[in-house]
Amino acid sequence: MEKLKKYALLKDEDQFYHEGAVELLVFNFLLILTILTIWLFKNHRFRFLHETGGAMVYGLVMGLIIRYATKTSDVENGTVYECEKLKSGPSSLLINITNQVYEYQYKREINRHNVNGHQGNAMLQKMTFDPSIFFSILLPPIIFHAGYSLKKRHFFRNLGSILTYAFLGTAISCIVIGLIMYGFVKAMVHIGQLKEWEFHFTDCLFFGSLMSATDPVTVLAIFNELHVDTDLYTLLFGESVLNDAVAIVLTYSISIYSPKENPNAFDAAAFFQSVGNFLGIFAGSFAMGSSYAVVTALLTKFTKLCEFPMLETGLFFLLSWSAFLSAEAAGLTGIVAVLFCGVTQAHYTYNNLSSDSKMRTKQLFEFMNFLAENVIFCYMGLALFTFQNHIFSPLFIFGAFLAVFVARACNIYPLTFLLNFGRKQKIPRNFQHMMMFSGLRGAIAFALAIQDTESQSKQMMFTTALLIVFFTVWVFGGGTTPMLTWLQIRVGVDPDEDVQTRYSNSSASNLDKNTTKAESAWLFRVWYVFDHRYLKPILTHAGPPLTTTLPGWCNPIARLLTSPSAYGDQLKNEDTDYIINNDELTKNYEASAQTPVPPQDRTGCSQATAKEDFCEGDLGLGEYKLQLEHTPGQTQLNLSTRTV
Amino acid sequence: MEKLKKYALLKDEDQFYHEGAVELLVFNFLLILTILTIWLFKNHRFRFLHETGGAMVYGLVMGLIIRYATKTSDVENGTVYECEKLKSGPSSLLINITNQVYEYQYKREINRHNVNGHQGNAMLQKMTFDPSIFFSILLPPIIFHAGYSLKKRHFFRNLGSILTYAFLGTAISCIVIGLIMYGFVKAMVHIGQLKEWEFHFTDCLFFGSLMSATDPVTVLAIFNELHVDTDLYTLLFGESVLNDAVAIVLTYSISIYSPKENPNAFDAAAFFQSVGNFLGIFAGSFAMGSSYAVVTALLTKFTKLCEFPMLETGLFFLLSWSAFLSAEAAGLTGIVAVLFCGVTQAHYTYNNLSSDSKMRTKQLFEFMNFLAENVIFCYMGLALFTFQNHIFSPLFIFGAFLAVFVARACNIYPLTFLLNFGRKQKIPRNFQHMMMFSGLRGAIAFALAIQDTESQSKQMMFTTALLIVFFTVWVFGGGTTPMLTWLQIRVGVDPDEDVQTRYSNSSASNLDKNTTKAESAWLFRVWYVFDHRYLKPILTHAGPPLTTTLPGWCNPIARLLTSPSAYGDQLKNEDTDYIINNDELTKNYEASAQTPVPPQDRTGCSQATAKEDFCEGDLGLGEYKLQLEHTPGQTQLNLSTRTV
C-alpha cells in the first residue's frame, strides 16, 4: 500500500518533469527547423530572411498551433484561494492538501484583472516562460559577445560619433517617442478608448526608452556577408551595442521615477533623482564590469594559467559571469556590467590568454550568442499567440510606428549634421539613410517590454513593441540588400585593404591625416596615451616597460608590474591591441568569409604568439604610437611586414 | 500612492531576484577559488588533489560558513497552511493574501517529518538546489562528453571486457552491496536502531545499485597526465562510462519494483517486470540516442551544412540535446540516451563535420564537462552542511564502506579471472589491483542519491553515499600516484608508439595476432564488417562505395546513398574513423599533452581534411580492414606514411 502510494508519487513528479522536457523539445525542434531553413536560403543566396527572422516565423506558426490546436485541460486554473492566516507572501509555502503537505514556490504577484485572463490551457502556460530568464540567462551571452567582438580597429576611429549616437541619440529617441505617444494617448482618452489614469506621461517615456534600443542583427549579418563599408558597419554596430546599455538603464530609471504628488506634473526633485539614478547605475555597472575584467587580466598575466587552457577559459568565463551577478546583487544593471566587462576583456585579458583559450572563448561566446539570439527571436514569434493578455489598440500601434520612425529620423539626421562639422571624413548622405533604415528593434526592446506586463498600459506597450519588432525585422531586415543597391553603398570592401588605401593616402599627406585624427577624437587620444603608457603595460604583456613611462621614484613597482616580455618584444606586441578581427561577428555563417585559425604553439602562452596577432593588427592606430614615441623608423618596418 | 505601491512591488521582486544572484555568485567564487588552487597545485606538480577534490573542499568550507555563520531569518518557514477547498496539488496556485493575489508554483510533495527539520535559515534553503537540476542540466553534458570522447582505438579492442565489467560487474556489485547492507540493516533492527518497516530488501538493493556507479574522474585525469598504459586506461574509462548508464537504469527499475504483498517476499511477477523494465528502458534509451545521432549524421552528410560551421554546430548541439529530451519525454532515461548519442555522433557524424565544427563541438562539450563536473563536486561539499535532513548512522555507514569494497572486489577479480581465459593479452595482476583501487564514487552516485530524500531510509542512504564519495575521491583519488608506483604500472607510454610496437610485433607473427583478435572480440568483428560495409558508407563520406558492398539489385539506392568522395578517397578516408585523440579527455589541463590544432581549410568541409585526421588514425583496426579486403598492399602504404 505504502509502495503503491510511492509509485503514484513518483509518477506524479515524473509528469511535471516530462512536461518540461516536452516544452524544451518543442523549442529545440523550432530551432532545428530554423537552422535547416536558413541553410536552404543561404545555399541559394537568398538574403531576404535572416535566421532570426526565420526563427520568428516558426515561432509564430508554433504559437498558432499551440493556441488553437491544443485543448484546455487544467481546470484548477483561474481559481483564487483564500488564506487568511498569511500576512505577506513568503518565498516558499507549505500547504496541506488532503492530508499531504506540498511545497509551493513564490512566482509573482498578479493583478486581479489578469487572473481571469488565463484561459486554462496548460500547454499555453508552460510555453510562456519567466521574463526574468531573458535578463538573467539569454541576454548576458549576447551582450557579452557584442562587447567581446567590438570591432576595435574602426571602433576607436569613430568613438566620438558612436558615443554621440548612443547617448544623445537614445535620449532624443526616448523623448521624441514619449512626446508623440503622449499626444496619441491624449487623443485616445479624448475619444474614450482609454481612461485618463491608465497612461501617464512617464508611461509614455517608459515606452520611449524601451523602444529606443536598436538591434540591427539582421542588417549587420548582411553587411558582413557583403563586406559593406567598414565605417558604416562600425557606426551601426557600435551604436546598437552601446545604446542597448543606455536604453536599459534609462528604462529602469524611468520606471522608478516617482513624483510625490500628481504623476503628470513635473517634479524637479524626482526628476533629478532619476537623472542621478541613471548616472549612478550606469557608472556603477561600468565600474563593476570593467573591474572584473581587470581582475581577470591581472590573474591571467601574473599566473602561468595559460599553461592550462581549460582552467584559463574556466576562470575567464566564471569571472565574466560574476561581473553580471555582482552587478545584479548590488542593485546595478548586470547587462551593462557584462557589456563593459566584455569590452575590457577583449582589450586587455585577451592578449594574455593562450592561443587555445583565445579560440575557445571566442567560439564559446559566439555559439552562446547564436543560440540565445535564436531562442529569443523564436520566443517572440511564439509570444504573439501564447501570451495571454495582449491588448491590440490600433491607434496606439499606429502612433507607435509613427513615433519610432520620427524618433529615428530625429536621432540620425540632426546628430550626423552636427557630427559632420567635427569629422574630416564626413558621414555621407547615403550612409545616413542606411542608418535611418537600420533602426530595427529586437531582443532588448522585447525583453524590456515583457519584464512587466501586469497593468493594462504595460500590456498595450508589450503588444505594440512585439508588432514593431516583427515589422522591422521582416521588412527592414529583408529589405537591406535592395536598400544597399538603391543607396549605392560600396560592397565587397576588404577591410584591410580599406585601411591600407587610407594609410598610403595619409603617408603622402601625413600632416593632414594627423589633424583629422586630432579633430575627430582628441578625447580618445588622451585616453590612448594613458592606456598605452600605463594600463596596457600593467594589465598585459605588451606595451612599453613601465620603467620608461612612470616617473623614476615608481621604479620598484614599475619593475614588479612590467612583464619581462615587454622589454624585448616591444615592437612585436604593439599590434596585439586589435585582436578581434572584423569578420568575427558572423564569420561563421559565411562560407566566403572565413578567417584562418592560427596554428597553436607548444608553449601555449600568448607571449610567444605575438606574430600570429600581427596580421590582425591595426595600422590606423599604429600611427599614434609612432607619433607619440617619435620613432618614425618603426612605421616602415610595420608597413613592410604587412604588405609582404 | 499607486506609484509607491508599484515601487514597493518592484523592490520586492528585486529582492527575490538578487538573492538568486547572490547564490550563484557564491558558487562562482567557489569555482574560481578551486581553479586558482588547482593551478597552484599543478604548477608545483602536486598531484594529490584533483580539481574535483578541490571543489569539494571549498564547497565543504562554504557549507560550514553558511550553516553556522548565517542567521535564521525566514520565520514563515515550517508553518503548514490549510487549504480545505483544494483536492489535489495543482501545478500553479493563486492565493489571496491581504487582498493581493500571488502566484505560487508547485515544487514538491514533502513528508510531514521533514517539515520540522527545516531550520528556517533562508540562505541555507537557497543554496540547496532542486535535485532534478542534476539530471536535466549538469549530468547530460558530462555524459555526452564521455560518450563523445570514448577512446575508440583501444575501446573496441577491449569491448568484450568493458561490456562484461559494465553489465555483469554492475549487477554483481549491486547484489553484493544489497546483501551486505541487508545484513547490517537486520543487525540494526535487532539492536533497535532501526524499525523493521523502514528498510526493506529492495531499499538495500536500491542503495546497491546507486553505489555501483563508479566515477574515477580523478584517477583518469592522473592516468592521462602520466600517460599510463592505454589498455588500463581504456578498461577503466569504458567501464565507468557504461556502468553509469547501467546503474541509472538499474536504480530506476528497482525503485519501481513493487511486489503485490509482503515487500520483503520475493514476487516473481514483479521481479520479471523489473527485469523487463530494465531491458526495455535500456534498449529504448539506446535506440532513442543513436537514432538522433543517425539523423544528425544523415543531415550533415546530405546537406552542405558544413559550409556554415555555426549552423552545423547548432544543429549538432540541438539534435544531441533533443535525444535527451525525447527520451525523458517518452519515459526513458535521458542520460543513457545522451551517452549513446554521443558515442554514435563521434563514430559517424564527426566525420561529416567541417574542421571548424569538429573543433568547436569538441571544445564546447569539453568546457561544459569541466564546468558541470566542478559544480557537482562543489555542490557535494556544500551538501554535507547545507542539506537539512542528514541521518548519520555509524553502523550503516560502516556497513556501506565494507560493502562497497567487497562488492568492488567481487566485481573485478572473478570477472577478470574469467575474462583472462578469453583474452590472449591477459589483464595482469597489478592492473586488477589498480582497477580495484579505482572504484571511486562520484557524480552519478550522488545525483541518484539526492533524487529522493523524502523518507528516512533515503536520507540515511544519501548521507552515507556522500561520505563514501568524499572518502573515495580524496583518499583513493589522492593515492593514485603512489599506488601506480607501488604496483609498478608502466607510465609515460606514448599511445601511438604503443600501438606501433604491437603492430611491428604482430607483423612478424601476423597469424598469431589475428587469432588473438578473433578470440577476444568475434562479436565485434561481425559488427565491424557490418559497420564498415554498410553503416559507414551510408552515414558518412568514408568507406567503400555501397555499390560494391550491396547486392546488385540495390544499385540505384546504393548510388544515391554513397558519397561521391567514397569512390576516390577510399584509402585516405579509411582513417577518419578514429578521430577522438586519446589525450582529449584532459589534454587541456596539462601543459605537457597539447595536441596541435589543425589549420583550417578554406572550404571548411571535412572531405578535404582527411589528411589532418590521418595522424590521429588507428592502426589497430586498420588491420581488420586490410584483412577483410585482401589488399595487403595498403598496409605498407599506411604504415610508411605514419612512421615518416
Boltz contact constraints between the chains, C-beta under 6 A:
constraints:
  - contact:
      token1: [A, 3]
      token2: [B, 258]
      max_distance: 6.0
  - contact:
      token1: [A, 7]
      token2: [B, 258]
      max_distance: 6.0
  - contact:
      token1: [A, 18]
      token2: [B, 329]
      max_distance: 6.0
  - contact:
      token1: [A, 21]
      token2: [B, 325]
      max_distance: 6.0
  - contact:
      token1: [A, 21]
      token2: [B, 328]
      max_distance: 6.0
  - contact:
      token1: [A, 21]
      token2: [B, 329]
      max_distance: 6.0
  - contact:
      token1: [A, 22]
      token2: [B, 329]
      max_distance: 6.0
  - contact:
      token1: [A, 24]
      token2: [B, 325]
      max_distance: 6.0
  - contact:
      token1: [A, 25]
      token2: [B, 325]
      max_distance: 6.0
  - contact:
      token1: [A, 25]
      token2: [B, 329]
      max_distance: 6.0
  - contact:
      token1: [A, 28]
      token2: [B, 318]
      max_distance: 6.0
  - contact:
      token1: [A, 28]
      token2: [B, 322]
      max_distance: 6.0
  - contact:
      token1: [A, 31]
      token2: [B, 318]
      max_distance: 6.0
  - contact:
      token1: [A, 32]
      token2: [B, 318]
      max_distance: 6.0
  - contact:
      token1: [A, 35]
      token2: [B, 311]
      max_distance: 6.0
  - contact:
      token1: [A, 35]
      token2: [B, 314]
      max_distance: 6.0
  - contact:
      token1: [A, 35]
      token2: [B, 315]
      max_distance: 6.0
  - contact:
      token1: [A, 39]
      token2: [B, 305]
      max_distance: 6.0
  - contact:
      token1: [A, 39]
      token2: [B, 311]
      max_distance: 6.0
  - contact:
      token1: [A, 76]
      token2: [B, 90]
      max_distance: 6.0
  - contact:
      token1: [A, 80]
      token2: [B, 94]
      max_distance: 6.0
  - contact:
      token1: [A, 80]
      token2: [B, 96]
      max_distance: 6.0
  - contact:
      token1: [A, 80]
      token2: [B, 101]
      max_distance: 6.0
  - contact:
      token1: [A, 81]
      token2: [B, 83]
      max_distance: 6.0
  - contact:
      token1: [A, 81]
      token2: [B, 95]
      max_distance: 6.0
  - contact:
      token1: [A, 82]
      token2: [B, 96]
      max_distance: 6.0
  - contact:
      token1: [A, 83]
      token2: [B, 81]
      max_distance: 6.0
  - contact:
      token1: [A, 83]
      token2: [B, 95]
      max_distance: 6.0
  - contact:
      token1: [A, 86]
      token2: [B, 97]
      max_distance: 6.0
  - contact:
      token1: [A, 89]
      token2: [B, 97]
      max_distance: 6.0
  - contact:
      token1: [A, 89]
      token2: [B, 102]
      max_distance: 6.0
  - contact:
      token1: [A, 90]
      token2: [B, 76]
      max_distance: 6.0
  - contact:
      token1: [A, 93]
      token2: [B, 104]
      max_distance: 6.0
  - contact:
      token1: [A, 94]
      token2: [B, 80]
      max_distance: 6.0
  - contact:
      token1: [A, 95]
      token2: [B, 81]
      max_distance: 6.0
  - contact:
      token1: [A, 95]
      token2: [B, 83]
      max_distance: 6.0
  - contact:
      token1: [A, 96]
      token2: [B, 80]
      max_distance: 6.0
  - contact:
      token1: [A, 96]
      token2: [B, 82]
      max_distance: 6.0
  - contact:
      token1: [A, 97]
      token2: [B, 86]
      max_distance: 6.0
  - contact:
      token1: [A, 97]
      token2: [B, 89]
      max_distance: 6.0
  - contact:
      token1: [A, 101]
      token2: [B, 80]
      max_distance: 6.0
  - contact:
      token1: [A, 101]
      token2: [B, 110]
      max_distance: 6.0
  - contact:
      token1: [A, 101]
      token2: [B, 112]
      max_distance: 6.0
  - contact:
      token1: [A, 102]
      token2: [B, 89]
      max_distance: 6.0
  - contact:
      token1: [A, 102]
      token2: [B, 109]
      max_distance: 6.0
  - contact:
      token1: [A, 103]
      token2: [B, 107]
      max_distance: 6.0
  - contact:
      token1: [A, 103]
      token2: [B, 108]
      max_distance: 6.0
  - contact:
      token1: [A, 103]
      token2: [B, 110]
      max_distance: 6.0
  - contact:
      token1: [A, 104]
      token2: [B, 93]
      max_distance: 6.0
  - contact:
      token1: [A, 104]
      token2: [B, 104]
      max_distance: 6.0
  - contact:
      token1: [A, 105]
      token2: [B, 105]
      max_distance: 6.0
  - contact:
      token1: [A, 105]
      token2: [B, 107]
      max_distance: 6.0
  - contact:
      token1: [A, 107]
      token2: [B, 103]
      max_distance: 6.0
  - contact:
      token1: [A, 107]
      token2: [B, 105]
      max_distance: 6.0
  - contact:
      token1: [A, 108]
      token2: [B, 103]
      max_distance: 6.0
  - contact:
      token1: [A, 109]
      token2: [B, 9]
      max_distance: 6.0
  - contact:
      token1: [A, 109]
      token2: [B, 102]
      max_distance: 6.0
  - contact:
      token1: [A, 110]
      token2: [B, 101]
      max_distance: 6.0
  - contact:
      token1: [A, 110]
      token2: [B, 103]
      max_distance: 6.0
  - contact:
      token1: [A, 112]
      token2: [B, 101]
      max_distance: 6.0
  - contact:
      token1: [A, 115]
      token2: [B, 101]
      max_distance: 6.0
  - contact:
      token1: [A, 258]
      token2: [B, 3]
      max_distance: 6.0
  - contact:
      token1: [A, 258]
      token2: [B, 7]
      max_distance: 6.0
  - contact:
      token1: [A, 305]
      token2: [B, 39]
      max_distance: 6.0
  - contact:
      token1: [A, 307]
      token2: [B, 591]
      max_distance: 6.0
  - contact:
      token1: [A, 308]
      token2: [B, 589]
      max_distance: 6.0
  - contact:
      token1: [A, 309]
      token2: [B, 588]
      max_distance: 6.0
  - contact:
      token1: [A, 310]
      token2: [B, 370]
      max_distance: 6.0
  - contact:
      token1: [A, 310]
      token2: [B, 588]
      max_distance: 6.0
  - contact:
      token1: [A, 310]
      token2: [B, 589]
      max_distance: 6.0
  - contact:
      token1: [A, 311]
      token2: [B, 35]
      max_distance: 6.0
  - contact:
      token1: [A, 311]
      token2: [B, 39]
      max_distance: 6.0
  - contact:
      token1: [A, 314]
      token2: [B, 35]
      max_distance: 6.0
  - contact:
      token1: [A, 314]
      token2: [B, 370]
      max_distance: 6.0
  - contact:
      token1: [A, 315]
      token2: [B, 35]
      max_distance: 6.0
  - contact:
      token1: [A, 318]
      token2: [B, 28]
      max_distance: 6.0
  - contact:
      token1: [A, 318]
      token2: [B, 31]
      max_distance: 6.0
  - contact:
      token1: [A, 318]
      token2: [B, 32]
      max_distance: 6.0
  - contact:
      token1: [A, 322]
      token2: [B, 28]
      max_distance: 6.0
  - contact:
      token1: [A, 325]
      token2: [B, 21]
      max_distance: 6.0
  - contact:
      token1: [A, 325]
      token2: [B, 24]
      max_distance: 6.0
  - contact:
      token1: [A, 325]
      token2: [B, 25]
      max_distance: 6.0
  - contact:
      token1: [A, 328]
      token2: [B, 21]
      max_distance: 6.0
  - contact:
      token1: [A, 329]
      token2: [B, 18]
      max_distance: 6.0
  - contact:
      token1: [A, 329]
      token2: [B, 21]
      max_distance: 6.0
  - contact:
      token1: [A, 329]
      token2: [B, 22]
      max_distance: 6.0
  - contact:
      token1: [A, 329]
      token2: [B, 25]
      max_distance: 6.0
  - contact:
      token1: [A, 360]
      token2: [B, 363]
      max_distance: 6.0
  - contact:
      token1: [A, 363]
      token2: [B, 360]
      max_distance: 6.0
  - contact:
      token1: [A, 370]
      token2: [B, 310]
      max_distance: 6.0
  - contact:
      token1: [A, 370]
      token2: [B, 314]
      max_distance: 6.0
  - contact:
      token1: [A, 588]
      token2: [B, 309]
      max_distance: 6.0
  - contact:
      token1: [A, 588]
      token2: [B, 310]
      max_distance: 6.0
  - contact:
      token1: [A, 589]
      token2: [B, 308]
      max_distance: 6.0
  - contact:
      token1: [A, 589]
      token2: [B, 310]
      max_distance: 6.0
  - contact:
      token1: [A, 591]
      token2: [B, 307]
      max_distance: 6.0
  - contact:
      token1: [A, 596]
      token2: [B, 600]
      max_distance: 6.0
  - contact:
      token1: [A, 597]
      token2: [B, 600]
      max_distance: 6.0
  - contact:
      token1: [A, 599]
      token2: [B, 599]
      max_distance: 6.0
  - contact:
      token1: [A, 600]
      token2: [B, 596]
      max_distance: 6.0
  - contact:
      token1: [A, 600]
      token2: [B, 597]
      max_distance: 6.0
  - contact:
      token1: [A, 604]
      token2: [B, 594]
      max_distance: 6.0
